[in-house]
Amino acid sequence: MPLFIVLARGFNGILWEMENIGVATYYRRIAVRKNIATSFGYMDVWSNAVWIGAALIGMLLAPFTPIHYLLLAIAPAAIAAYCVAMRAPRDETAKGNDPAPRVPFIGSFGRAINEWRSWGAHLWLLGALVLFSGIIGALLWFFVPIDAYISGANLQFVVLLSVAGAVPSLFGYQFGKIVDSCNNYTLIAGGLVAVAFVTASLAIVPQYTFKLVASFILGVVLELFSVVQNSLITTLGPAETYGQRGSAFEVIVTLGDLTAPLILGIGLDILGFGNVVLIVACAAIVLAAAYHRVETTGGLGAAG
Protein backbone atom coordinates (compact mmCIF):
# COMPACT_ATOMS: atom_id res chain seq x y z
CA MET A 1 0.00 0.00 0.00
CA PRO A 2 2.72 2.62 0.82
CA LEU A 3 4.43 1.87 -2.52
CA PHE A 4 1.14 2.34 -4.36
CA ILE A 5 0.59 5.70 -2.62
CA VAL A 6 4.10 6.86 -3.58
CA LEU A 7 3.59 5.81 -7.22
CA ALA A 8 0.14 7.38 -7.34
CA ARG A 9 1.44 10.64 -5.90
CA GLY A 10 4.30 10.73 -8.38
CA PHE A 11 2.03 9.99 -11.35
CA ASN A 12 -0.47 12.56 -10.14
CA GLY A 13 2.30 15.16 -9.83
CA ILE A 14 3.34 14.67 -13.46
CA LEU A 15 -0.25 14.90 -14.71
CA TRP A 16 -0.92 17.92 -12.50
CA GLU A 17 2.01 19.83 -14.03
CA MET A 18 0.90 18.85 -17.54
CA GLU A 19 -2.57 20.18 -16.76
CA ASN A 20 -1.24 23.43 -15.30
CA ILE A 21 1.02 24.13 -18.27
CA GLY A 22 -1.61 23.08 -20.80
CA VAL A 23 -4.40 25.20 -19.30
CA ALA A 24 -2.12 28.24 -18.90
CA THR A 25 -0.86 27.95 -22.50
CA TYR A 26 -4.40 27.58 -23.82
CA TYR A 27 -5.53 30.62 -21.86
CA ARG A 28 -2.63 32.69 -23.16
CA ARG A 29 -3.55 31.80 -26.73
CA ILE A 30 -7.28 32.48 -26.56
CA ALA A 31 -7.45 35.44 -24.14
CA VAL A 32 -7.46 39.01 -25.39
CA ARG A 33 -3.90 40.21 -24.83
CA LYS A 34 -4.89 43.49 -23.15
CA ASN A 35 -7.04 41.54 -20.66
CA ILE A 36 -4.67 38.66 -19.96
CA ALA A 37 -4.35 39.36 -16.20
CA THR A 38 -8.14 39.71 -15.86
CA SER A 39 -8.57 36.37 -17.64
CA PHE A 40 -6.17 34.58 -15.31
CA GLY A 41 -7.76 36.29 -12.31
CA TYR A 42 -11.17 35.04 -13.43
CA MET A 43 -9.80 31.51 -13.65
CA ASP A 44 -8.27 31.86 -10.18
CA VAL A 45 -11.63 32.89 -8.71
CA TRP A 46 -13.42 29.81 -10.00
CA SER A 47 -10.65 27.33 -9.24
CA ASN A 48 -10.13 28.61 -5.69
CA ALA A 49 -13.86 28.91 -5.00
CA VAL A 50 -14.41 25.29 -6.04
CA TRP A 51 -11.35 24.20 -4.05
CA ILE A 52 -12.57 25.96 -0.90
CA GLY A 53 -16.06 24.52 -1.38
CA ALA A 54 -14.70 21.01 -1.85
CA ALA A 55 -12.50 21.38 1.21
CA LEU A 56 -15.43 22.51 3.36
CA ILE A 57 -17.64 19.66 2.09
CA GLY A 58 -14.81 17.21 2.77
CA MET A 59 -14.44 18.54 6.32
CA LEU A 60 -18.15 17.99 6.93
CA LEU A 61 -18.16 14.49 5.45
CA ALA A 62 -14.85 13.29 6.90
CA PRO A 63 -16.31 12.19 10.30
CA PHE A 64 -18.90 10.00 8.55
CA THR A 65 -17.19 8.89 5.31
CA PRO A 66 -13.97 6.89 4.88
CA ILE A 67 -11.23 8.96 3.31
CA HIS A 68 -10.83 6.60 0.33
CA TYR A 69 -14.46 7.21 -0.61
CA LEU A 70 -13.88 10.96 -0.49
CA LEU A 71 -10.86 10.56 -2.75
CA LEU A 72 -12.90 8.38 -5.10
CA ALA A 73 -15.22 11.35 -5.65
CA ILE A 74 -12.38 12.97 -7.62
CA ALA A 75 -12.90 10.45 -10.45
CA PRO A 76 -16.37 11.61 -11.66
CA ALA A 77 -15.26 15.23 -11.33
CA ALA A 78 -12.22 14.49 -13.52
CA ILE A 79 -14.42 12.77 -16.13
CA ALA A 80 -16.78 15.76 -16.19
CA ALA A 81 -13.80 18.11 -16.62
CA TYR A 82 -12.50 15.93 -19.47
CA CYS A 83 -15.83 16.21 -21.29
CA VAL A 84 -15.77 19.99 -20.92
CA ALA A 85 -12.18 20.17 -22.17
CA MET A 86 -12.99 18.06 -25.24
CA ARG A 87 -15.75 20.50 -26.21
CA ALA A 88 -13.54 23.59 -25.85
CA PRO A 89 -12.68 25.39 -29.12
CA ARG A 90 -9.17 24.91 -30.46
CA ASP A 91 -6.80 27.78 -29.91
CA GLU A 92 -5.91 29.80 -32.99
CA THR A 93 -2.17 29.28 -32.72
CA ALA A 94 -2.49 25.51 -32.86
CA LYS A 95 -5.23 25.44 -35.53
CA GLY A 96 -3.96 24.25 -38.87
CA ASN A 97 -0.37 23.84 -37.68
CA ASP A 98 1.60 20.61 -37.96
CA PRO A 99 1.99 18.74 -34.67
CA ALA A 100 5.07 19.80 -32.75
CA PRO A 101 7.93 17.29 -33.01
CA ARG A 102 8.20 14.97 -30.05
CA VAL A 103 11.18 15.52 -27.77
CA PRO A 104 12.73 12.65 -25.76
CA PHE A 105 12.31 12.89 -22.01
CA ILE A 106 16.01 13.62 -21.44
CA GLY A 107 16.02 16.09 -24.31
CA SER A 108 13.25 18.09 -22.63
CA PHE A 109 15.72 19.13 -19.94
CA GLY A 110 18.00 20.54 -22.63
CA ARG A 111 15.09 22.57 -23.99
CA ALA A 112 14.43 23.94 -20.53
CA ILE A 113 18.06 24.99 -20.16
CA ASN A 114 17.98 26.66 -23.58
CA GLU A 115 14.81 28.49 -22.59
CA TRP A 116 16.51 29.87 -19.47
CA ARG A 117 19.58 30.86 -21.49
CA SER A 118 17.38 32.94 -23.77
CA TRP A 119 15.95 34.96 -20.90
CA GLY A 120 16.75 38.62 -20.46
CA ALA A 121 17.01 40.57 -17.22
CA HIS A 122 13.24 41.09 -16.97
CA LEU A 123 12.46 37.38 -17.11
CA TRP A 124 15.15 36.52 -14.55
CA LEU A 125 13.81 39.24 -12.27
CA LEU A 126 10.34 37.73 -12.68
CA GLY A 127 11.85 34.35 -11.78
CA ALA A 128 13.20 35.89 -8.56
CA LEU A 129 9.68 37.14 -7.78
CA VAL A 130 8.25 33.66 -8.39
CA LEU A 131 10.78 32.16 -5.96
CA PHE A 132 10.04 34.84 -3.40
CA SER A 133 6.31 34.18 -3.78
CA GLY A 134 7.08 30.63 -2.64
CA ILE A 135 8.59 32.08 0.53
CA ILE A 136 5.54 34.26 1.11
CA GLY A 137 3.28 31.24 0.57
CA ALA A 138 5.27 29.10 3.01
CA LEU A 139 5.13 31.89 5.59
CA LEU A 140 1.39 32.37 5.08
CA TRP A 141 0.29 28.73 5.01
CA PHE A 142 2.78 27.12 7.41
CA PHE A 143 4.86 29.31 9.65
CA VAL A 144 2.45 32.05 10.76
CA PRO A 145 -0.14 29.40 11.83
CA ILE A 146 2.62 27.31 13.46
CA ASP A 147 3.91 30.33 15.40
CA ALA A 148 0.37 31.20 16.48
CA TYR A 149 -0.24 27.63 17.67
CA ILE A 150 3.08 27.49 19.52
CA SER A 151 2.25 30.83 21.14
CA GLY A 152 -0.97 29.40 22.56
CA ALA A 153 -3.65 29.94 19.92
CA ASN A 154 -6.39 27.31 19.77
CA LEU A 155 -6.96 25.14 16.71
CA GLN A 156 -9.99 27.15 15.58
CA PHE A 157 -7.91 30.32 15.39
CA VAL A 158 -5.20 28.52 13.43
CA VAL A 159 -7.83 27.40 10.89
CA LEU A 160 -9.14 30.97 10.77
CA LEU A 161 -5.65 32.18 9.81
CA SER A 162 -5.67 29.88 6.80
CA VAL A 163 -9.15 31.04 5.81
CA ALA A 164 -8.05 34.69 6.04
CA GLY A 165 -5.14 33.95 3.72
CA ALA A 166 -7.35 32.11 1.21
CA VAL A 167 -10.18 34.67 0.95
CA PRO A 168 -8.24 37.13 -1.29
CA SER A 169 -7.95 34.44 -3.98
CA LEU A 170 -11.69 34.87 -4.54
CA PHE A 171 -11.02 38.41 -5.81
CA GLY A 172 -8.53 37.45 -8.52
CA TYR A 173 -10.81 38.87 -11.23
CA GLN A 174 -10.77 42.32 -9.61
CA PHE A 175 -7.00 42.11 -9.10
CA GLY A 176 -6.61 41.17 -12.75
CA LYS A 177 -8.46 44.31 -13.82
CA ILE A 178 -6.08 46.38 -11.71
CA VAL A 179 -3.04 44.64 -13.22
CA ASP A 180 -4.30 45.16 -16.77
CA SER A 181 -4.76 48.89 -16.20
CA CYS A 182 -1.66 49.71 -14.12
CA ASN A 183 2.11 49.53 -14.43
CA ASN A 184 2.99 45.97 -13.49
CA TYR A 185 6.36 46.84 -11.99
CA THR A 186 4.85 49.56 -9.81
CA LEU A 187 2.33 47.03 -8.46
CA ILE A 188 5.08 44.49 -7.77
CA ALA A 189 7.28 47.02 -5.99
CA GLY A 190 4.32 48.22 -3.90
CA GLY A 191 3.35 44.66 -3.03
CA LEU A 192 6.90 43.87 -1.93
CA VAL A 193 6.99 46.95 0.30
CA ALA A 194 3.70 45.78 1.85
CA VAL A 195 5.24 42.34 2.46
CA ALA A 196 8.26 43.97 4.11
CA PHE A 197 6.06 46.07 6.39
CA VAL A 198 3.81 43.17 7.38
CA THR A 199 6.60 40.66 8.00
CA ALA A 200 8.66 43.17 10.00
CA SER A 201 5.57 43.96 12.06
CA LEU A 202 5.07 40.24 12.77
CA ALA A 203 8.44 40.30 14.55
CA ILE A 204 7.36 42.99 17.00
CA VAL A 205 3.57 42.56 17.27
CA PRO A 206 2.80 39.07 18.66
CA GLN A 207 -0.95 39.53 19.14
CA TYR A 208 -3.20 36.95 17.49
CA THR A 209 -5.43 39.61 15.94
CA PHE A 210 -2.51 41.12 14.04
CA LYS A 211 -1.54 37.69 12.73
CA LEU A 212 -5.06 37.44 11.33
CA VAL A 213 -4.73 40.83 9.62
CA ALA A 214 -1.23 39.94 8.40
CA SER A 215 -2.47 36.67 6.88
CA PHE A 216 -5.15 38.53 4.95
CA ILE A 217 -2.68 41.14 3.64
CA LEU A 218 -0.16 38.47 2.62
CA GLY A 219 -2.99 36.60 0.87
CA VAL A 220 -3.89 39.77 -1.05
CA VAL A 221 -0.28 40.30 -2.13
CA LEU A 222 0.16 36.66 -3.09
CA GLU A 223 -2.95 36.68 -5.30
CA LEU A 224 -1.87 40.01 -6.84
CA PHE A 225 1.55 38.52 -7.61
CA SER A 226 -0.12 35.45 -9.13
CA VAL A 227 -2.03 37.43 -11.76
CA VAL A 228 0.95 39.75 -12.39
CA GLN A 229 3.23 36.78 -12.94
CA ASN A 230 0.83 35.14 -15.37
CA SER A 231 0.51 38.43 -17.22
CA LEU A 232 4.25 39.01 -17.52
CA ILE A 233 5.00 35.39 -18.47
CA THR A 234 2.64 36.02 -21.37
CA THR A 235 3.98 39.41 -22.47
CA LEU A 236 7.71 39.00 -21.86
CA GLY A 237 8.31 36.82 -24.90
CA PRO A 238 6.86 35.57 -28.19
CA ALA A 239 3.56 33.71 -28.45
CA GLU A 240 5.28 30.74 -30.13
CA THR A 241 7.03 29.78 -26.87
CA TYR A 242 4.15 30.16 -24.39
CA GLY A 243 4.38 26.48 -23.44
CA GLN A 244 8.17 26.40 -23.07
CA ARG A 245 8.23 29.63 -21.08
CA GLY A 246 5.35 28.55 -18.88
CA SER A 247 6.93 25.18 -18.15
CA ALA A 248 10.26 26.84 -17.29
CA PHE A 249 8.47 28.99 -14.74
CA GLU A 250 6.63 25.95 -13.39
CA VAL A 251 10.05 24.49 -12.58
CA ILE A 252 10.88 27.65 -10.62
CA VAL A 253 7.52 27.49 -8.83
CA THR A 254 8.22 23.89 -7.83
CA LEU A 255 11.72 24.78 -6.61
CA GLY A 256 10.24 27.57 -4.51
CA ASP A 257 7.56 25.29 -3.06
CA LEU A 258 10.19 22.68 -2.15
CA THR A 259 12.96 24.89 -0.80
CA ALA A 260 11.03 27.69 0.92
CA PRO A 261 9.57 25.55 3.75
CA LEU A 262 12.95 23.87 4.25
CA ILE A 263 14.90 27.14 4.41
CA LEU A 264 12.34 28.87 6.63
CA GLY A 265 12.06 25.80 8.86
CA ILE A 266 15.83 25.65 9.42
CA GLY A 267 15.89 29.39 10.03
CA LEU A 268 13.03 29.08 12.51
CA ASP A 269 14.94 26.45 14.50
CA ILE A 270 18.21 28.41 14.50
CA LEU A 271 17.13 32.06 14.60
CA GLY A 272 13.54 32.05 15.84
CA PHE A 273 10.38 33.33 14.18
CA GLY A 274 11.08 37.02 14.75
CA ASN A 275 14.51 37.00 13.11
CA VAL A 276 13.29 34.91 10.17
CA VAL A 277 10.48 37.31 9.29
CA LEU A 278 12.90 40.25 9.57
CA ILE A 279 15.17 38.55 7.03
CA VAL A 280 12.16 38.03 4.75
CA ALA A 281 11.32 41.74 5.14
CA CYS A 282 14.87 42.72 4.13
CA ALA A 283 14.73 40.43 1.08
CA ALA A 284 11.40 42.00 0.07
CA ILE A 285 12.93 45.49 0.25
CA VAL A 286 15.90 44.45 -1.90
CA LEU A 287 13.61 42.93 -4.53
CA ALA A 288 11.30 45.97 -4.40
CA ALA A 289 14.30 48.23 -5.03
CA ALA A 290 15.25 46.11 -8.06
CA TYR A 291 11.75 46.42 -9.52
CA HIS A 292 11.64 50.14 -8.80
CA ARG A 293 14.96 50.56 -10.60
CA VAL A 294 13.67 48.67 -13.64
CA GLU A 295 10.51 50.78 -13.63
CA THR A 296 12.37 54.10 -13.46
CA THR A 297 14.85 53.06 -16.16
CA GLY A 298 12.29 51.92 -18.69
CA GLY A 299 10.59 48.81 -17.30
CA LEU A 300 7.45 47.42 -18.88
CA GLY A 301 4.14 49.04 -18.14
CA ALA A 302 0.74 47.44 -18.05
CA ALA A 303 0.46 44.03 -19.58
CA GLY A 304 -0.64 43.86 -23.16
N, C-alpha and C positions, 0 to 999 in steps of 0.2 A: 504493500500500500504506500509507504513513504516514497519508494522509487517511482510509482505511478504519479504521485502528486508532484514530484520534482520534474518529471517529463512533461506532465500536463502544464505546469507553470511555465516551463521553458518554451513549449510549443505555443502557448497562449501569448507569451511575450513577443515572439516573432510575428504572429498574426496581428497583434495589437499595434505594433510599429508599422506594419504594412498598411493597416487600416488608417492610422493617423496620417501617414505620408500620402496615401491615395486620396483621402478626403480633402486634405489641405491643398493638394495639387489641383484636384477637380474644382475646388472653390476658387482658387486663384485664376483658373482659366475661364470660368463662367461668370464671375462677379464683375460688376462695373468697376473699372480701375480706380475711379475717384471715390468709390464707396467701399473699398476693400476692407478697411478696418471695421466699418459698420456691419459688413457681411459676416466677418469672423466673430464680432461681438454678438450678433444675432444667433449664430450657431452655438456660442458659449452659453447663452441664456438657456436655450432649449436643452443642451446636453447636461448642464449643471442642475437645472430644475428637475429633469427626469432622474438624475443620479441622486439628488437629495430626497425626492419622493420615494425612490426605490429603497434607499437606506432607511427611511422612516418606516416604510411598510415592513421591511425586513426586521427592524427592531421590534415591531409589534408582534410579528409572527414567530420570531425566534423562540420565545418560551413555549410555544405549542407545536412547532414544526421542526423536524430534524433538519440540520443544516444542509444535508445533501439534497433534500427536496427543494430547499430554497435555491440552491445552486442549479438544480435541474430546470428551474423556471427561466434560466438564461437562454436555454435552447429555443423555445418558441419565440422569444423576443428576437433572437438572432435570425431565425427563419423569416420573421416578419420584416426585419430590416433588410435582409437579402432580397426579398420581393420588391421592396421599395427601391433599392439600389438598381435592380435590373430594369425598372421602368423609368429611371432617370434619363434625361436626354444626354446624348454624347456631347462632350465638350468640343468646341470648335477647333482647337489646336490639334486634337487627335483625329478629327473627322477627315477621312480621305487620305490620311498619311499611311505609309507603310509601317508595319509593326517595328518597334525598336529592336535592334539586334540584342540577343541574349548575351549576358555577361556572366562568366563563371563566378562562383561564389567567392573564390580568392581574388579574382580580378575586380570584384566590386569594391574591395578595400583600396585598390589602386586608384579607382575612380574617385573615391572619397578624398584621398590624399591630393589628387589633382584638383579637385574642387576647392579644397582649402588653399592650395597654392595660388589659385586664381583670385583669391579674395584681396580686396583693397583694405585700406585702413577702416573704412566705415563698417564693412562686414565683420572685421575682427573686433571692432569696438562693440558691435551688436552681439557678437559671441560672448564678450565679457559680461554684457548685461544679462544674457541668458544664463550664464553660470551664476551670476550674483542673484538672479531670481530664484535659483535653486536654494541658495542660502536663506533668502527671505522666506521661502516656502517651508524649509526645515525649521526655521525659527518659529514661524506661525503655527505649524501643525504639530510640532513635537516639543520644542524646548520651552516655549512660553507656557503651554499647559503642564509640562513636567515641573517647571519651576513653581507654578501656582500650586500644584498638588503637593510638592515637597514642603512648600511654605504653609500648608495646612488647609488649602481649599478642599471642599468636598467634591465628590465625583460629579454631581450635577453642575457645579460651576465650571469644572474642567470641560464638560460637554458643551456648556454654553459658550466657552471660549472658541471652540471649534465652529459652532454655529455662527458666531459673530464674524469669524474669518471667511466663512463660506457665503454669507449673504451677499457681499458685493459682486460675486460672480453672476448673480441674477440681473445685474444692470450692465452687462457687457455691451448690449445694443446701444445704450446711451453713451457709454465710454467710447464706443466705436465712432459715433457721430462726432464726439469731441476730437478724437484723433484725426479724423478725416478733414476737419476744419481748422486745425491748429498745427503749429510747427512741432513736428514729432520730437526733435531734440530738446526743445524747450520743455515739453511735457516730461520727457525722461529725466532731465536735470532736476526739474521741480519735484518729481516723484522720489528721486534719490535723496534730495534734501529732506523731504518728509520722512523717509526711512531713517536717515541719520538722526533727526530730531526725536522720533519715536523710540528708536533703540537706545539712544543715549538717556532718554527719560526713564526707560525701563530699569536702568542701572541705579537710579536714585529715587524712583517712586515705586515702592514695593506693594502698594495697595492693590487689592484684587480688582476694584472698579477700574483703575487705570489700565490694568492688563486687558480688561474687556474692551475698552476704548482702543487700546493699542492694536489688538487683534483685528478689530474692524478696519482701522486705518491701513494696516499692513495688507489686509485683504483687498481693500480698494486699490492700493498701489500695485499689488500683484496682478489683479485683473486688468488694470490700465496697461501695465507692461506686457501682458499677454497679447492684447489687441495691437499694441504698438509693434511688438516683435513680429507678429504675423503680417502687419502692413509693410514693414521695412524688408522682411524676407522677400516679399513680393516685388517691391519697387527697386531694391538694390541689386538689380541684375536682369538679364534677359528672360523673356517668357519661356524660351526653349529649354531652360535648365531649372524650371520650378521644382521638379521632382528631385534632381540632384542636390540643389541648394537646400530644399526642405529636409531631405534625409541627412545632410551634413549637420544641420542644426539640431535634428533629433538626436544625433550622437552626442552633441554638446549638452542637450537637455538631460540625457541619460547619465552622462558623466557628473553633471551637477546634482542630480537626484541621488547618485550613489555616494559621491564624495562629501557633499555638504553635511549630512547627518554625522558622518564619521569624523570630519574635522571639528564640527561644533561640539560633538560628544567628547572628544579628547580634550578640547579646550575647556569644556565645562568641568571636567574632572580635575584639570591642572590649575586653571585660573579662576574658576567660579563663574556663575551666570553674569554677574555685573561686569566683569572685565571682558567677557566674550562679546556681550552686546555693545560695549564701547568700541571694541575692535571692528565690529560690523559697521558701526556708525562712521568710524574713520574711513573704512573702505568705501562706504557710500558717498562720502564727501569727495574722495579722490576720483571716483568714477563720475560723479556729478560735474566736477571741474573739467574732466576730459570732454564730456558732452557739451558743456558750456563753451569750451574752447573751439570745438568743431562747429558749433552753431555760429559763433561770432566771426569765424574765419571762412564761412561759406558752406556750412552744413546743409543737409537737405531740409526742406520745409515739410509741409503737409504731404502725406502720402498721395500718390496719384498725380 
